[in-house]
């Protein structure tokens, strides 16, 4: 849901050629509902789907749709200075390629090249076009330049096929725009955060493993919310079906085992200001994993020799404390009983600043549904947050952490 906002912000909505153009009409409406002044620029390809008259009627402003019609001013230059945010939605593969290479031959790309305002793109195209190395290369160029990205999502595409390339919903686009225009008051700007999330897998043989039911949903939610609050985040993510939202301020490192997760975390700590250990890391691994499948008939099949994995949270905390005095560490405690007692013990044992505890079990704790957590710290009494969605819990957790750290800028 788009939040209410008494705004004075100015947005130029750049519309390129895609069947998803019709969604840009709803984006325009929702921006206006947030009291944002909207002007529209269109490529000639976009006008094959919806006429400029439609957007002119909705916004009450002339549409910038032709480079060669003189209105007594250089339109793309004036537009580039007369906005706080450029949103390109839908952003076709063609328009993204032109933006990445600096081409400027239509109202949208000339303005994109001229402006110094924030830019947000919402890609929309067929799955094969999105996954093509050329498109991914162009997207990386844009991210490196600080362009914000929302979507695409998976779903039914214009061809009728199901794939990745569907434009983000109007609500998601407008939410992203509002967070760019108005960052949350409890900011994490300037923080570089390493987050671990998801399970780890310890191989028994090439087809079997030790693992757990974690999906990484909580760690992903915390990462995405930290980015929305201005942080640079590295998410070290174990094996999971969940995929974080594409964002140029969120870098994802995929790992499988606890040793791989530890190595990835250690590689990131030098420039880190905060470590969040939300992963469900396997405490043990197999001493001697088999290189071939273990058969029922093997004489040793009923005995597994385990060795203890290195404690990632404790190791990372000690290393981070040695690197910088003001570092902050958030741990997680997934328990089946005596939650506060175990969370407080972990807080002291691992040297964390705060521990987030949750009860796990059958149909509880793991996954993407609603949950509740217990915030345990030295400064304040334990506090329950929720029940709420993982995304909402992530926001509440960062509010608590920001208060504890005294960061209200």
C-alpha positions in Angstrom: 0.0 0.0 0.0 1.3 3.4 -0.9 1.8 5.6 2.2 0.1 9.0 2.4 2.5 11.8 1.9 2.2 15.6 1.7 4.9 16.1 -0.8 6.3 18.7 -3.1 8.5 16.2 -4.9 8.7 16.3 -8.7 9.0 13.0 -10.7 9.5 12.6 -14.4 8.0 9.2 -15.5 9.9 7.9 -18.5 7.8 5.5 -20.5 9.4 3.2 -23.0 8.1 0.6 -25.5 6.6 -2.4 -23.7 3.2 -4.1 -23.4 3.5 -3.1 -19.7 3.0 0.6 -20.6 -0.6 0.3 -19.3 0.8 -0.2 -15.8 2.5 3.2 -16.1 -0.9 4.8 -16.0 -1.5 3.3 -12.5 2.0 4.3 -11.4 1.1 7.9 -12.4 -2.1 7.8 -10.4 -0.5 6.4 -7.3 2.3 9.0 -7.4 -0.3 11.7 -7.6 -2.1 10.1 -4.6 1.1 10.6 -2.7 0.9 14.3 -3.6 3.8 14.1 -6.0 3.9 16.2 -9.1 4.2 14.0 -12.2 5.4 14.9 -15.6 5.7 12.2 -18.3 8.2 11.6 -21.1 7.5 9.0 -23.8 9.5 7.2 -26.5 7.9 6.8 -29.9 7.7 3.0 -29.2 5.8 3.7 -26.0 3.2 5.7 -28.1 2.5 2.6 -30.1 0.8 1.1 -27.0 -0.7 4.2 -25.3 -1.0 7.7 -26.7 0.6 10.7 -25.0 -2.9 12.2 -24.7 -3.7 9.7 -22.0 -0.9 10.8 -19.7 -1.6 14.5 -20.5 -5.2 14.0 -19.4 -4.1 12.3 -16.1 -1.3 14.6 -15.2 -2.7 17.9 -16.5 0.8 18.6 -18.0 2.0 18.4 -21.6 3.9 15.1 -22.3 7.5 15.4 -23.5 7.1 13.0 -26.5 9.1 14.6 -29.4 12.6 16.0 -29.4 12.0 18.0 -32.5 9.0 20.1 -31.5 10.2 23.4 -30.2 8.4 24.9 -27.1 10.8 27.8 -26.7 13.2 25.9 -24.5 15.5 22.9 -24.6 13.1 20.4 -23.2 15.4 17.6 -22.0 17.7 20.1 -20.3 14.8 21.8 -18.5 13.2 18.5 -17.5 16.5 17.2 -16.1 16.7 20.2 -13.8 13.0 20.3 -12.9 12.8 16.9 -11.1 13.8 15.1 -8.0 13.6 11.6 -9.5 13.4 10.0 -12.9 11.4 6.8 -13.0 11.7 4.7 -16.2 8.8 2.3 -16.1 8.5 0.2 -18.1 12.2 0.0 -18.9 12.6 -2.1 -22.0 15.8 -4.0 -22.8 16.4 -1.4 -25.5 16.1 1.7 -23.3 18.3 0.1 -20.6 21.0 -0.6 -23.3 20.9 3.0 -24.4 21.1 4.3 -20.9 24.0 2.1 -20.1 26.0 3.2 -23.2 25.0 6.8 -23.0 23.0 7.0 -26.1 20.4 9.8 -26.2 18.0 9.9 -29.2 14.6 10.1 -27.6 12.9 12.1 -24.8 13.6 9.5 -22.1 17.3 8.9 -22.8 18.2 12.5 -23.4 16.7 13.4 -20.1 18.4 10.5 -18.3 21.8 11.6 -19.7 21.2 15.2 -18.7 19.8 14.8 -15.2 21.7 14.6 -11.9 18.6 13.5 -10.0 18.1 10.0 -8.7 17.1 7.4 -11.4 14.9 4.4 -10.7 14.2 1.8 -13.4 11.6 -1.0 -13.5 12.7 -3.5 -16.2 10.0 -5.3 -18.3 10.8 -7.8 -21.0 10.7 -11.4 -22.0 12.7 -13.9 -19.8 15.3 -14.6 -22.5 16.0 -10.9 -23.0 16.3 -10.3 -19.3 18.7 -13.2 -18.7 20.8 -12.4 -21.8 24.4 -11.5 -20.9 24.1 -8.2 -22.7 21.2 -7.1 -20.6 22.8 -8.3 -17.4 26.0 -6.4 -18.3 24.0 -3.3 -19.0 22.2 -3.6 -15.7 25.5 -3.9 -13.8 26.8 -0.8 -15.5 23.6 1.1 -14.4 23.8 -0.3 -10.8 27.5 0.7 -10.6 26.4 4.3 -11.5 23.9 4.4 -8.6 20.7 3.7 -10.6 18.1 2.1 -8.5 16.3 -1.0 -9.7 13.0 -2.5 -8.8 12.0 -5.9 -10.3 11.5 -7.6 -12.6 9.4 -10.4 -11.1 8.4 -13.8 -12.2 5.0 -14.4 -13.8 3.1 -14.7 -17.0 4.8 -12.6 -19.7 3.4 -10.9 -22.9 4.2 -14.1 -24.8 2.0 -16.2 -22.5 5.1 -17.9 -21.2 6.0 -17.9 -17.5 9.4 -16.4 -16.7 11.4 -13.7 -15.1 10.8 -10.3 -16.8 7.4 -9.1 -15.6 7.5 -5.4 -14.5 7.2 -4.8 -10.8 3.7 -3.8 -9.6 2.8 -0.2 -9.5 2.7 -0.3 -5.7 6.3 -1.7 -5.5 7.5 1.0 -8.0 5.9 3.8 -6.0 7.1 2.4 -2.7 10.6 2.4 -4.1 10.2 5.9 -5.3 9.0 7.2 -2.0 11.9 5.6 -0.2 14.3 7.2 -2.5 12.6 10.6 -2.1 12.0 10.3 1.6 14.4 7.9 3.4 13.1 6.5 6.7 14.0 8.8 9.6 15.9 6.0 11.5 18.6 5.9 8.9 21.4 3.4 8.3 23.1 5.7 5.8 26.9 5.2 5.9 26.7 1.7 7.4 28.3 -1.3 5.6 26.5 -4.4 6.8 27.2 -8.1 6.4 24.2 -10.3 6.9 24.2 -14.1 6.9 20.9 -15.9 6.1 19.4 -19.2 5.2 20.6 -22.7 6.0 24.0 -24.4 5.4 24.4 -27.8 3.9 27.0 -30.3 5.0 27.5 -33.1 2.6 27.4 -36.7 3.8 27.9 -38.1 0.3 27.2 -36.7 -3.2 23.4 -37.0 -2.7 22.8 -36.6 1.1 23.4 -33.8 3.5 22.9 -32.4 7.0 20.8 -29.2 6.9 17.8 -27.6 8.5 14.4 -26.0 7.5 15.5 -22.4 7.4 14.6 -20.4 4.2 16.6 -17.2 4.9 13.4 -15.1 4.8 14.2 -13.2 7.9 17.8 -12.4 6.8 16.6 -11.3 3.4 14.0 -9.1 4.9 16.6 -7.5 7.2 18.9 -6.9 4.2 16.3 -5.3 2.0 15.1 -3.0 4.8 18.7 -2.0 5.6 19.2 -1.0 2.0 15.9 1.0 2.1 17.4 2.9 5.0 20.6 3.8 3.2 23.0 1.0 4.0 25.3 -0.9 1.7 24.7 -4.6 2.4 26.5 -7.8 1.6 24.1 -10.8 2.0 25.9 -14.1 2.5 23.0 -16.5 1.6 22.9 -20.2 2.1 20.9 -22.6 -0.2 17.3 -21.4 -0.5 14.6 -21.0 -3.1 14.1 -17.4 -2.1 15.6 -14.6 -4.2 16.3 -11.1 -2.8 14.9 -8.2 -4.7 17.3 -6.8 -7.3 19.0 -3.7 -5.9 22.3 -2.0 -6.6 23.0 -1.5 -2.9 22.5 -5.2 -2.0 25.2 -7.6 -3.1 24.5 -11.3 -2.7 27.2 -14.0 -2.1 25.8 -17.5 -2.5 27.3 -20.3 -0.3 26.5 -23.8 0.7 28.5 -25.1 3.7 29.4 -23.5 7.0 33.1 -23.2 6.0 32.1 -21.4 2.8 29.9 -19.0 4.8 32.7 -18.3 7.2 35.2 -17.6 4.4 32.7 -15.2 2.7 32.0 -13.4 6.0 35.7 -13.0 6.8 36.4 -11.6 3.3 33.9 -8.8 4.0 34.7 -7.7 7.5 37.5 -5.2 6.8 35.0 -2.5 5.7 32.1 -3.7 7.8 30.3 -1.5 10.5 27.8 -4.2 11.5 27.5 -7.9 11.3 24.0 -9.6 11.4 24.2 -13.4 12.0 20.7 -14.5 10.9 21.8 -17.7 9.2 20.9 -21.2 10.7 24.4 -22.5 10.5 25.0 -26.2 11.0 26.9 -26.8 14.2 28.5 -30.0 12.9 29.8 -31.4 9.6 30.7 -34.9 8.5 34.3 -35.8 9.4 34.9 -37.7 6.2 32.2 -37.2 3.5 31.9 -40.0 1.1 32.9 -39.4 -2.6 30.3 -42.0 -3.7 26.8 -42.7 -2.6 26.5 -44.5 0.7 24.7 -47.8 0.2 22.4 -49.5 2.8 24.6 -52.6 2.6 27.8 -50.7 3.7 29.0 -51.8 7.1 29.4 -48.2 8.3 26.1 -46.9 7.0 24.5 -46.5 10.4 27.4 -44.4 11.9 28.3 -40.8 11.1 31.4 -39.2 12.6 30.7 -35.5 13.2 33.2 -32.7 13.8 32.3 -29.2 15.1 32.1 -26.3 12.7 33.8 -23.0 13.5 31.4 -20.7 15.3 30.8 -18.0 12.6 29.0 -15.5 14.9 31.6 -15.7 17.7 34.5 -15.6 15.2 33.1 -12.6 13.2 32.3 -10.7 16.4 35.8 -11.0 17.8 37.3 -10.0 14.4 35.0 -7.1 14.0 35.6 -5.8 17.5 39.4 -5.9 16.8 38.9 -3.9 13.6 36.7 -1.1 14.9 35.5 -0.1 18.4 32.1 1.2 17.2 31.2 -2.1 15.4 27.7 -3.5 16.1 26.7 -7.2 16.1 23.2 -8.7 15.9 22.9 -12.4 16.6 19.9 -14.7 16.3 18.7 -17.5 18.5 16.3 -20.1 17.1 15.0 -22.1 20.1 12.4 -24.6 20.9 12.0 -23.6 24.6 13.2 -21.1 27.3 13.7 -18.4 24.6 14.7 -15.4 26.7 17.1 -17.5 28.9 18.9 -19.0 25.8 18.9 -15.7 24.0 20.5 -13.9 27.0 23.1 -16.6 27.3 24.0 -16.3 23.6 24.2 -12.5 24.0 27.0 -12.9 26.6 28.7 -16.0 25.2 29.1 -14.6 21.7 29.7 -10.9 22.6 26.7 -9.6 20.6 25.1 -6.2 21.2 21.6 -7.6 20.6 20.1 -11.1 20.0 16.9 -11.7 18.2 15.2 -14.8 19.5 12.4 -16.8 18.0 10.7 -20.1 18.8 10.9 -22.6 16.0 9.2 -25.9 15.4 6.7 -27.6 13.2 4.9 -24.9 11.1 6.5 -22.2 13.2 9.5 -19.8 12.8 10.8 -20.9 9.4 9.4 -19.7 6.1 7.7 -16.6 4.8 4.6 -16.4 7.0 3.9 -14.3 10.0 6.1 -14.6 13.1 7.1 -12.9 16.3 10.5 -12.4 17.8 12.1 -11.4 21.1 14.6 -8.6 21.2 17.2 -9.1 23.9 19.9 -6.6 24.8 21.9 -5.3 27.8 20.3 -1.8 27.7 16.6 -2.6 27.7 14.2 -5.2 29.0 13.3 -8.0 26.5 10.6 -6.9 24.0 8.3 -8.9 21.8 7.8 -7.7 18.2 4.9 -9.1 16.2 3.2 -11.2 15.2 3.8 -9.7 11.7 5.3 -10.6 8.4 9.0 -11.1 8.1 9.3 -7.8 6.2 7.4 -5.9 8.9 9.5 -7.6 11.6 12.6 -6.6 9.7 11.6 -2.9 9.8 10.7 -3.1 13.5 14.1 -4.7 14.3 16.0 -1.9 12.6 13.9 0.7 14.4 15.0 -0.9 17.7 18.6 -1.2 16.7 18.7 2.4 15.4 17.3 3.6 18.8 19.9 1.6 20.7 22.7 3.0 18.6 21.3 6.5 18.9 21.2 7.0 15.1 18.3 9.4 14.3 19.8 11.2 11.3 
